[in-house]
Amino acid sequence: MMDLLIDVIMKATRPMRSKVGLSIIISAMALLSLTSWSLQSAEVDPNQLKFPQQYDSWQATEEQVERDDILAQYPANIILWAGSSFAKEYHSPRGHQFAVADVTHTLRTGVAIAEGDKGLSASCWTCKTPDAPRLIKEMGIQGFSGANFVDLGREIKSVVYCSDCHVDGSAKLALPRPHAQNAMEKIKLPFDKQDRSMQGAQVCGQCHVSYYFQPENNNKVNIPWIFGSTADEIEKYYDTRRFYEWIHPISKTPILKARHPEFEHWSRSAHAKQGVTCITCHMPAATDEKGATFTDHKVAGALDNFDRACTSCHSSKAAITKKLDKTKANIDAKSRNVESLLIKAHYEAKAAWDAGATWPQMNDAIMAIRHSQWRWDFATASHGMYAHNPKEGIELLDKSTEQVTYAREALARILSQMSVTKVEYPDYSTKEKAHAAIGFIEADAIKAKQAFIKQEVDKHWQPVAKKGY
């Protein structure tokens, strides 16, 4: 572009090749150079200039485009999550560059709502963008969480970024989200009292953690650690509050939902005891072409970084891969078994209700279903459980199996008392059949979502809401 403008100036001033003309040419070119430099400088992010290697590796997360359709892989989840948005669409995560676009486009966040309706809380933006902490400061936590998700869509300008983990413009670590600050105060480990290793894990843990929306607080994000962060302790908190996310439409069970509790599992792991954190494995040190060392911000799988991240403790990538594969297969088998038992329990409860069972009869069985599904979810919703804390994952699934078995035994007695001899179970062998079983028409939801994207997102939202689509 610069060369083209210079060429135009030279041609236009050809008749003026006097001392005066040359002065004009030199002045014009100097002004042009200054303007060009100013425009380029305005477009360059200050953090890109100050931390170029970190910035470039952060941008490289846009290469992580692959994701799996979890509902297609595990259709049983659709039945277990019936009545919630999780049964509509659920994909594995991809690179940070897609954080805003993926939450915008998923069927879980729905479409524009009718005027006067409550709609989905803006809290769903909390961990997707640094605009969330900004809006919380501008609107107040109650104002932000009480707003509608779609109403704040036009305000979202950036994906997960430097200021989500650092004091902006520096390498100093920060914890900008109020729900994380509050959680650490509850367990008497405030961010400024942590060592740098723990802080490094904590900045990841402000989002890679389980949470819920407090209905009595405008759906404000809250981490349920009053009694502690284990599945048992969080369950105690929820049961004490008589909290549930939704009532399962098949069994009438008040359901709890775990959300990617990686931080909780890691905190009790062998890795944590050795001081190995999220950054150690997923953001290891890298070296640029000049030999300078920097933290790699292309957050990726640990085995992708084996030579840089794992060799101080593990001598063979093949050996650790084999061990992880075996552990994963064990956890997957236990998960599939629990899922099948839970689905049977939900439908056996339905048969009992349909036959006229009462709450005094059903209470123990329903609570056992609730507690079993909670532990199954707390194990399987955690990305990389088989690597982060497989011992805890296996214990959770074994306990879940005990609880759902107890539920089914109790339901069998009730069904016998009600003279019910046959229970109808659904065919959930595919995603389509599972959706049909719960009465969800995916094609209609997709059509409505596409119309919303075309009418609102494509016209009025920032480019980050469309990345990858």
C-alpha positions in Angstrom: 0.0 0.0 0.0 2.8 2.4 0.9 4.7 1.7 -2.4 1.6 2.4 -4.4 1.0 5.8 -2.7 4.7 6.8 -3.3 4.3 5.9 -6.9 1.2 8.1 -7.2 3.0 11.0 -5.6 6.1 10.7 -7.8 4.0 10.6 -11.0 1.8 13.5 -9.9 4.8 15.7 -9.1 6.9 14.9 -12.2 6.4 18.4 -13.7 7.5 19.9 -10.4 11.1 18.4 -10.3 12.6 21.7 -9.1 14.1 22.4 -5.7 10.6 23.5 -4.5 9.0 20.4 -6.1 11.6 18.1 -4.4 10.9 19.8 -1.1 7.2 19.1 -1.6 7.9 15.5 -2.5 10.2 15.0 0.6 7.6 16.6 2.9 4.8 14.6 1.5 6.7 11.3 1.8 7.7 12.2 5.4 4.1 12.9 6.3 3.0 9.7 4.5 5.5 7.7 6.4 4.4 9.2 9.7 0.8 8.6 8.9 1.5 5.0 7.9 3.5 4.4 11.1 0.7 5.9 13.2 -2.0 3.7 11.6 0.2 0.6 12.1 0.9 1.5 15.7 -2.8 2.1 16.4 -3.6 -1.5 15.1 -0.9 -3.2 17.2 -1.9 -4.4 20.7 0.5 -3.0 23.3 0.8 -6.6 24.8 1.8 -7.8 21.4 4.7 -5.4 21.4 5.7 -6.1 25.0 5.2 -9.9 25.0 5.4 -10.9 21.3 6.1 -14.6 21.9 3.4 -15.0 24.4 1.0 -13.1 22.2 1.8 -15.1 19.1 1.3 -18.4 21.0 -2.0 -17.2 22.4 -3.1 -16.3 18.9 -2.1 -19.8 17.8 -5.0 -21.3 19.8 -7.1 -20.5 16.7 -5.4 -23.6 15.2 -7.2 -25.8 17.7 -10.4 -26.1 15.7 -11.2 -29.7 16.3 -14.0 -30.6 18.7 -16.2 -33.6 19.4 -19.9 -33.9 19.6 -20.3 -35.4 23.1 -24.0 -36.1 22.7 -23.3 -38.1 19.5 -20.5 -40.0 21.2 -22.5 -40.6 24.4 -26.2 -40.3 23.7 -27.1 -41.5 27.2 -26.1 -38.0 28.4 -29.2 -36.7 26.6 -31.5 -38.8 28.7 -29.6 -37.9 31.9 -29.7 -34.2 31.1 -33.3 -34.2 29.9 -35.0 -30.9 30.9 -31.8 -28.8 30.7 -30.0 -27.0 27.9 -27.2 -29.5 28.1 -29.4 -32.1 26.4 -29.6 -29.8 23.3 -25.9 -29.5 22.4 -22.6 -30.3 24.1 -19.2 -30.3 22.4 -15.7 -30.8 23.8 -13.8 -27.5 24.2 -11.5 -26.1 21.6 -8.9 -23.2 21.5 -9.4 -20.1 23.6 -9.8 -18.1 20.4 -13.3 -19.7 20.0 -14.6 -19.0 23.5 -17.0 -16.3 22.5 -18.1 -17.7 19.2 -18.8 -21.2 20.6 -21.0 -19.9 23.5 -22.7 -17.6 21.0 -23.5 -20.3 18.5 -24.4 -23.2 20.8 -28.0 -24.3 21.0 -27.6 -24.1 24.8 -27.7 -20.3 24.8 -30.9 -20.1 22.7 -32.2 -17.1 20.8 -33.5 -13.6 21.5 -36.2 -13.6 24.1 -39.6 -12.0 24.1 -39.7 -8.6 25.8 -40.4 -8.9 29.5 -39.1 -12.5 29.7 -36.2 -13.3 32.0 -34.1 -15.3 29.5 -30.6 -16.7 30.0 -28.4 -14.9 32.5 -25.5 -12.8 31.3 -23.5 -14.8 33.8 -22.9 -17.2 30.9 -20.3 -14.6 29.6 -18.3 -14.6 32.8 -15.5 -16.9 31.8 -15.5 -16.3 28.0 -14.1 -12.8 27.8 -12.3 -10.0 29.6 -15.3 -7.9 28.8 -17.2 -9.7 31.6 -15.0 -8.3 34.4 -15.3 -4.9 32.7 -19.1 -5.1 32.5 -19.2 -6.3 36.1 -17.3 -3.2 37.2 -19.6 -0.9 35.1 -22.9 -2.5 35.9 -22.2 -4.0 39.3 -22.3 -7.8 39.9 -26.1 -7.8 40.4 -26.7 -5.7 37.3 -24.5 -7.9 35.2 -25.8 -11.2 36.3 -29.4 -10.0 36.2 -29.0 -8.9 32.6 -29.9 -11.2 29.7 -27.2 -13.1 27.8 -28.3 -11.8 24.4 -28.7 -8.2 25.5 -25.0 -8.0 26.4 -23.8 -9.8 23.2 -23.0 -6.5 21.4 -20.7 -5.5 24.3 -18.4 -8.6 23.9 -15.3 -7.5 22.0 -12.6 -9.9 23.0 -11.9 -13.6 23.7 -10.0 -15.0 26.7 -7.1 -12.6 26.9 -4.0 -11.4 28.8 -6.0 -9.4 31.3 -8.0 -12.5 32.3 -4.9 -13.8 34.0 -2.5 -10.8 34.3 -2.5 -7.3 35.6 -3.0 -5.7 32.2 0.3 -4.7 30.5 2.5 -6.8 32.9 3.4 -10.4 33.7 2.0 -10.1 37.2 -0.8 -12.6 37.8 -4.3 -11.5 38.6 -7.6 -12.9 39.6 -10.2 -10.5 38.1 -13.4 -12.5 38.5 -15.4 -11.9 41.7 -16.7 -15.5 42.1 -13.1 -16.8 42.2 -12.0 -14.1 44.7 -15.0 -15.0 47.0 -14.3 -18.7 46.7 -10.7 -18.3 47.9 -11.8 -16.1 50.8 -14.2 -18.9 51.9 -11.4 -21.4 52.1 -9.1 -18.8 53.7 -6.5 -18.8 50.9 -6.8 -15.3 49.3 -5.0 -14.8 46.0 -2.4 -12.3 47.4 -1.4 -14.9 50.1 -0.7 -17.7 47.6 2.7 -18.5 46.3 3.4 -18.0 42.6 2.9 -21.6 41.7 -0.5 -21.7 43.3 -1.4 -18.4 41.7 -0.6 -19.9 38.3 -3.0 -22.7 38.9 -5.6 -20.3 40.4 -5.8 -18.1 37.4 -6.8 -21.2 35.3 -9.0 -22.3 38.2 -11.1 -19.2 38.2 -12.8 -20.7 35.1 -11.8 -24.3 35.0 -13.9 -25.0 38.1 -17.4 -26.1 39.0 -20.0 -23.4 39.8 -23.6 -22.6 39.7 -25.9 -19.5 39.3 -27.4 -18.3 42.6 -31.1 -17.9 42.0 -31.5 -15.6 45.0 -28.8 -13.4 43.7 -29.9 -12.6 40.2 -28.1 -15.8 38.9 -24.7 -14.5 40.1 -21.9 -17.0 39.6 -21.0 -18.8 42.8 -18.4 -21.5 43.6 -20.1 -23.8 46.2 -17.1 -24.3 48.6 -18.7 -23.4 52.0 -17.9 -26.9 53.3 -15.1 -27.7 50.9 -14.5 -28.6 47.3 -15.0 -32.4 47.2 -18.1 -33.9 45.6 -19.3 -34.9 49.1 -18.8 -31.5 50.5 -20.4 -29.6 47.6 -23.3 -32.1 47.7 -23.7 -31.3 51.4 -23.9 -27.6 50.5 -26.5 -28.1 47.8 -28.6 -30.5 50.0 -28.5 -28.1 52.9 -29.7 -25.3 50.7 -32.3 -27.7 49.0 -30.8 -26.4 45.7 -31.4 -28.0 42.3 -30.7 -26.9 38.8 -33.8 -28.4 37.3 -36.4 -31.1 37.9 -35.8 -34.1 35.7 -39.0 -34.5 33.5 -38.9 -38.3 33.5 -38.2 -39.2 37.2 -39.0 -35.9 39.0 -35.5 -35.9 40.4 -34.0 -32.5 41.5 -30.8 -32.6 39.5 -27.4 -31.1 40.3 -25.0 -30.3 37.4 -21.2 -30.4 37.7 -19.3 -28.1 35.4 -15.7 -28.9 34.4 -14.2 -29.3 38.0 -10.6 -29.5 36.8 -9.3 -27.2 39.6 -11.0 -29.3 42.3 -9.6 -32.6 41.0 -6.2 -31.2 40.4 -6.0 -29.7 43.9 -6.1 -33.2 45.5 -3.9 -34.9 42.9 -0.4 -36.4 43.0 0.6 -33.6 40.6 -0.6 -30.9 43.0 1.4 -32.5 45.8 4.5 -32.3 43.7 3.9 -28.7 42.8 3.0 -29.6 39.2 0.2 -27.2 38.0 -1.9 -26.5 34.9 0.9 -24.3 33.6 3.6 -26.9 34.1 1.8 -29.4 31.8 -0.4 -27.3 29.5 1.7 -24.1 29.1 5.3 -25.2 29.5 8.4 -23.1 28.8 9.3 -22.7 25.2 12.3 -21.2 23.4 12.1 -18.7 20.5 14.5 -18.5 17.5 16.8 -16.2 19.5 17.1 -18.6 22.4 14.9 -16.6 24.7 12.6 -18.6 27.1 8.9 -17.8 27.4 5.7 -19.4 28.7 3.8 -21.0 25.8 0.3 -19.6 25.7 -1.0 -22.1 23.1 -2.7 -24.0 25.8 -2.7 -27.7 24.7 -2.7 -31.3 25.8 0.1 -32.3 28.1 1.3 -35.1 25.9 1.7 -32.6 23.1 4.3 -31.0 25.2 5.9 -34.2 26.6 9.5 -33.3 25.9 9.1 -29.9 27.5 6.7 -30.6 30.3 6.9 -34.2 31.5 10.5 -35.6 31.2 11.6 -34.4 34.6 9.3 -37.1 36.1 8.4 -39.5 33.2 11.1 -41.1 31.1 8.9 -42.6 28.4 6.1 -41.0 26.4 5.0 -44.4 25.2 4.9 -45.8 28.7 2.8 -42.9 30.2 0.5 -42.9 27.1 -0.1 -46.7 27.6 -0.9 -46.1 31.3 -3.2 -43.2 30.6 -5.0 -45.2 27.8 -5.6 -48.0 30.3 -6.9 -45.7 33.0 -9.1 -43.9 30.5 -10.6 -47.2 29.3 -11.3 -48.2 32.9 -13.0 -44.8 33.7 -15.0 -44.9 30.4 -16.3 -48.4 31.1 -17.4 -47.4 34.6 -19.0 -44.3 33.2 -21.0 -46.1 30.5 -22.2 -48.6 33.1 -23.4 -45.9 35.5 -25.2 -44.1 32.7 -27.1 -47.2 31.7 -28.1 -47.8 35.4 -29.2 -44.2 35.9 -31.3 -44.2 32.8 -33.1 -47.3 34.0 -33.6 -45.7 37.4 -35.1 -42.6 35.9 -37.6 -44.6 33.9 -38.4 -47.0 36.8 -39.2 -43.9 38.9 -41.4 -42.7 36.1 -43.3 -46.0 36.1 -43.7 -45.7 39.9 -45.1 -42.2 39.6 -47.4 -43.2 36.8 -48.7 -46.0 39.0 -49.6 -43.6 41.8 -46.6 -43.6 44.0 -46.3 -40.8 46.6 -43.3 -38.7 47.7 -43.0 -40.4 51.1 -42.6 -43.7 49.2 -40.2 -42.2 46.6 -38.0 -39.9 48.6 -35.1 -42.3 49.3 -34.9 -43.6 45.7 -35.1 -40.1 44.2 -32.4 -38.7 46.5 -30.2 -41.7 45.6 -30.7 -41.0 41.9 -29.8 -37.3 42.6 -26.6 -38.2 44.5 -25.5 -40.9 42.0 -25.9 -38.7 39.0 -24.1 -35.9 40.8 -21.0 -38.1 41.3 -21.1 -39.4 37.8 -21.3 -35.9 36.5 -18.6 -34.6 38.8 -16.3 -37.3 37.4 -17.2 -37.1 33.7 -17.6 -33.4 33.3 -14.0 -32.9 34.3 -11.8 -32.6 31.1 -8.9 -35.0 31.5 -10.0 -36.7 34.7 -8.1 -39.8 33.8 -4.9 -37.8 33.8 -5.6 -35.2 36.5 -6.9 -37.4 39.3 -7.9 -40.9 38.1 -8.1 -42.3 41.7 -10.8 -39.8 42.6 -12.6 -40.4 39.4 -12.8 -44.1 39.9 -13.9 -43.6 43.5 -16.7 -41.3 42.4 -17.9 -43.7 39.8 -17.8 -46.6 42.2 -19.8 -44.7 44.7 -22.2 -43.5 42.0 -22.8 -47.2 41.1 -23.6 -48.1 44.7 -26.1 -45.2 45.0 -28.0 -45.9 41.8 -28.1 -49.6 42.6 -29.7 -48.7 45.9 -32.1 -46.5 44.1 -33.1 -49.2 41.7 -33.6 -51.7 44.6 -35.9 -49.2 46.4 -37.8 -48.6 43.2 -38.2 -52.3 42.5 -39.9 -52.7 45.9 -42.2 -49.8 45.2 -43.0 -51.1 41.7 -43.8 -54.5 43.2 -46.1 -52.8 45.8 -47.8 -51.0 42.9 -48.2 -54.2 40.9 -46.1 -52.8 38.0 -44.5 -55.8 36.2 -43.1 -54.0 33.1 -41.1 -50.8 32.6 -40.6 -49.2 29.2 -37.0 -48.1 28.6 -36.0 -45.8 25.6 -33.8 -46.6 22.7 -30.9 -44.1 23.1 -28.4 -45.9 20.8 -28.0 -42.7 18.8 -28.2 -39.0 19.4 -31.3 -38.8 17.2 -33.1 -41.5 19.0 -32.2 -40.1 22.4 -33.5 -36.7 21.4 -36.7 -38.3 20.2 -37.0 -40.0 23.5 -37.1 -36.7 25.4 -39.1 -34.9 22.8 -36.4 -32.5 21.6 -36.5 -31.6 17.9 -33.0 -30.5 17.1 -33.8 -29.3 13.5 -36.3 -26.7 14.9 -33.8 -25.5 17.4 -31.1 -25.2 14.8 -33.4 -23.3 12.5 -34.3 -20.8 15.2 -30.7 -20.4 16.2 -29.6 -19.8 12.6 -32.3 -17.1 12.2 -31.0 -15.4 15.4 -27.4 -15.5 14.2 -28.4 -14.0 10.9 -30.6 -11.3 12.3 -28.7 -10.3 15.4 -25.2 -11.7 15.6 -24.1 -11.2 12.0 -25.4 -7.7 11.9 -24.6 -6.3 15.3 -22.1 -8.4 17.3 -18.3 -8.1 17.2 -16.2 -10.4 14.9 -15.1 -12.5 17.9 -18.7 -13.9 18.0 -18.3 -15.3 14.5 -14.8 -16.8 14.6 -14.7 -20.3 13.3 -18.3 -20.2 11.9 
